[in-house]
């Protein structure tokens, strides 16, 4: 059973995933939320709970790329779910901004629109 932290937004972007035992591979991100993302990666076999590093850039953002540590939450039919581990405040802020058009007040976890 999947336990998501937050809503997911459907997106069309690519990510590069680094798994120590396989090296780098790319995939198409199908959805993303503050707690993780779903990726279509083809016939890649990675065990559940394995740690990976995922690199991505939001559409239209040519300046900032992100590298997050995640755990494999599930795999099925060429897709996988990644659960982000601890994210830096700046990355968390960008995720909320991209997903909800909101900013997070530093240290409070509260979201503000506008």
Secondary structure by P-SEA (a helix, b strand, c coil): ccccccbbbbbbbbbbbbbccccbbbbbbccccccccccccccccccccbbbbbbbbccccccbbbbbbbcccccccccbbbbbccccaaaaaaaaaacccccccccccccccc
